[in-house]
Amino acid sequence: MKCYQCAKMGKDTDAVGICIVCGMGLCKDHLRREEIPVWEGNYPVRLKTDVEHILRIVCEPCHEALLEND
């Protein structure tokens, strides 16, 4: 699998992770790995604090969207 963000820029970079929200393949330069709020999976989006403190991989667009809904 290749990094989607790199492919949009014409680069051929292997993905090292997958966004847990949208499934986008990401290289090490385009992923965000940090503790983020947990989405309960329903709409409207309701986030709750991560009590397990697990680092998760997300892409930048999904990271920004999750922080906006926090």
C-alpha positions as CSV (number, residue, x, y, z in Angstrom):
1,M,0.0,0.0,0.0
2,K,1.2,3.5,-0.8
3,C,0.7,6.8,1.1
4,Y,-2.4,8.5,-0.2
5,Q,-1.1,12.0,0.6
6,C,2.2,11.4,-1.2
7,A,0.4,9.9,-4.2
8,K,-1.6,13.1,-4.5
9,M,1.7,15.0,-4.8
10,G,3.1,12.6,-7.4
11,K,5.4,10.7,-4.9
12,D,5.7,6.9,-4.6
13,T,6.0,6.3,-0.8
14,D,5.1,3.1,1.1
15,A,2.5,3.4,3.8
16,V,3.5,2.5,7.3
17,G,0.1,3.0,8.9
18,I,-3.6,3.3,8.2
19,C,-5.9,6.1,9.6
20,I,-8.4,4.5,12.0
21,V,-11.1,6.9,10.9
22,C,-11.1,6.9,7.1
23,G,-8.7,4.0,6.3
24,M,-6.2,6.1,4.3
25,G,-2.7,4.6,3.9
26,L,-0.1,7.0,5.4
27,C,3.7,7.2,5.4
28,K,5.6,8.2,8.5
29,D,5.6,11.9,7.4
30,H,1.9,12.1,7.0
31,L,0.5,10.3,10.0
32,R,-0.4,11.6,13.4
33,R,0.1,9.1,16.2
34,E,-1.2,10.4,19.5
35,E,-3.9,10.0,22.1
36,I,-7.1,11.3,20.6
37,P,-10.7,11.4,21.9
38,V,-12.7,8.2,21.3
39,W,-15.7,8.4,18.9
40,E,-18.6,6.4,20.1
41,G,-19.5,5.5,16.5
42,N,-22.9,7.3,16.2
43,Y,-24.0,10.5,14.5
44,P,-23.9,13.2,15.5
45,V,-20.3,12.7,16.4
46,R,-19.9,12.5,20.2
47,L,-16.4,12.1,21.5
48,K,-15.4,11.0,25.0
49,T,-12.1,11.1,26.8
50,D,-9.8,8.1,26.1
51,V,-9.4,6.5,29.5
52,E,-7.0,3.8,28.2
53,H,-4.5,6.4,26.9
54,I,-3.7,4.5,23.7
55,L,-1.8,6.2,20.9
56,R,-3.8,5.9,17.7
57,I,-2.9,6.6,14.0
58,V,-4.9,9.1,12.1
59,C,-4.4,11.3,9.0
60,E,-4.2,15.0,9.3
61,P,-7.8,15.8,7.9
62,C,-9.4,13.3,10.4
63,H,-7.3,14.6,13.2
64,E,-8.4,18.1,12.6
65,A,-12.1,17.0,12.3
66,L,-11.9,15.1,15.6
67,L,-10.4,18.1,17.4
68,E,-13.1,20.4,16.0
69,N,-15.8,18.0,17.5
70,D,-14.0,17.6,20.9
